[in-house]
Amino acid sequence: MRGRSHPTYIAFILHRVSGLLLALFLPLHFWALGQAIQGEAALDGFLRWADNPLVKFAEWGLVVLLALHLAGGLRVMALEFLGWRARQKDMVAISAGVAFAAGVLFLLNVG
């Protein structure tokens, strides 16, 4: 159990969970794209719904998930190809910082 509180294990879990949540989002994404194919009225209705504050918050969460998954994937690739085994905690901190920064930048740009 001691290893489960290690930053690299937490990064491992966050990378897997963010990937799973992004995969679960895909059907909704394809449905939204389908609204554009169905015509202007269907797309306008979807865009009005997407203007809801709860949906805007969910968009922020999606951006954070994407950034977290990307940063975690880059961390894994660095471990595999660069062999930075001694600096794993640094890579976890950098990947978390990149994901947090992406979320903050998105929030600042949404307004």
C-alpha positions as CSV (number, residue, x, y, z in Angstrom):
1,M,0.0,0.0,0.0
2,R,2.9,2.3,0.6
3,G,3.7,2.5,-3.1
4,R,0.2,3.7,-3.9
5,S,0.8,7.1,-2.4
6,H,3.9,7.6,-4.5
7,P,3.6,10.5,-7.1
8,T,4.4,8.2,-10.0
9,Y,1.6,5.8,-9.1
10,I,-0.8,8.7,-8.8
11,A,0.4,9.9,-12.2
12,F,-0.1,6.4,-13.6
13,I,-3.7,6.3,-12.3
14,L,-4.5,9.8,-13.5
15,H,-3.2,9.0,-17.0
16,R,-5.4,5.8,-17.2
17,V,-8.5,7.5,-15.7
18,S,-8.2,10.5,-18.0
19,G,-7.9,8.2,-21.0
20,L,-11.0,6.3,-19.9
21,L,-13.0,9.5,-19.4
22,L,-11.9,10.8,-22.8
23,A,-13.0,7.6,-24.4
24,L,-16.4,7.8,-22.7
25,F,-16.7,11.4,-24.0
26,L,-16.2,10.3,-27.7
27,P,-19.9,9.2,-28.3
28,L,-21.1,12.6,-27.1
29,H,-18.5,14.3,-29.4
30,F,-19.7,12.2,-32.4
31,W,-23.3,13.1,-31.5
32,A,-22.4,16.8,-31.5
33,L,-20.7,16.4,-34.9
34,G,-23.8,14.6,-36.2
35,Q,-25.9,17.7,-35.2
36,A,-23.9,19.7,-37.8
37,I,-24.6,17.1,-40.5
38,Q,-28.4,17.2,-39.7
39,G,-28.7,20.8,-40.5
40,E,-28.4,24.4,-39.3
41,A,-31.4,24.2,-36.9
42,A,-30.1,21.1,-35.1
43,L,-26.7,22.6,-34.8
44,D,-28.1,25.9,-33.5
45,G,-30.1,24.0,-30.9
46,F,-27.0,22.2,-29.8
47,L,-25.0,25.4,-29.6
48,R,-27.7,27.0,-27.4
49,W,-27.5,24.0,-25.1
50,A,-23.7,24.2,-25.1
51,D,-23.9,27.8,-23.9
52,N,-25.1,26.5,-20.5
53,P,-22.7,27.3,-17.6
54,L,-22.6,23.6,-16.6
55,V,-21.6,22.7,-20.1
56,K,-18.9,25.4,-20.0
57,F,-17.6,23.9,-16.8
58,A,-17.6,20.4,-18.4
59,E,-15.7,21.8,-21.4
60,W,-13.0,23.1,-18.9
61,G,-12.9,19.6,-17.4
62,L,-12.4,18.1,-20.8
63,V,-9.5,20.5,-21.6
64,V,-7.9,19.5,-18.3
65,L,-8.4,15.8,-19.0
66,L,-6.9,16.3,-22.5
67,A,-3.9,18.2,-21.1
68,L,-3.5,15.7,-18.2
69,H,-3.5,12.7,-20.6
70,L,-1.1,14.4,-23.0
71,A,1.3,15.4,-20.3
72,G,1.1,11.9,-18.7
73,G,1.7,10.3,-22.1
74,L,4.7,12.5,-22.7
75,R,6.0,11.6,-19.3
76,V,5.7,7.9,-20.1
77,M,7.4,8.4,-23.5
78,A,10.2,10.2,-21.8
79,L,10.6,7.4,-19.3
80,E,10.7,4.8,-22.2
81,F,13.0,6.7,-24.6
82,L,15.1,8.9,-22.4
83,G,15.6,6.7,-19.4
84,W,15.1,9.5,-16.8
85,R,14.3,7.0,-14.1
86,A,15.9,9.1,-11.3
87,R,13.8,12.2,-12.2
88,Q,10.4,10.6,-12.2
89,K,9.0,12.9,-9.5
90,D,10.1,15.9,-11.4
91,M,8.4,14.6,-14.6
92,V,5.2,14.0,-12.6
93,A,5.3,17.6,-11.3
94,I,6.0,19.0,-14.7
95,S,3.1,17.0,-16.3
96,A,0.7,18.1,-13.6
97,G,1.9,21.7,-14.0
98,V,1.3,21.6,-17.8
99,A,-2.2,20.2,-17.3
100,F,-3.0,22.8,-14.6
101,A,-1.7,25.6,-16.8
102,A,-3.7,24.4,-19.8
103,G,-6.9,24.4,-17.6
104,V,-6.2,27.9,-16.3
105,L,-5.4,29.3,-19.8
106,F,-8.7,27.8,-21.1
107,L,-10.6,29.4,-18.2
108,L,-9.1,32.8,-18.9
109,N,-9.9,32.4,-22.6
110,V,-13.5,31.2,-22.1
111,G,-14.9,34.5,-20.7
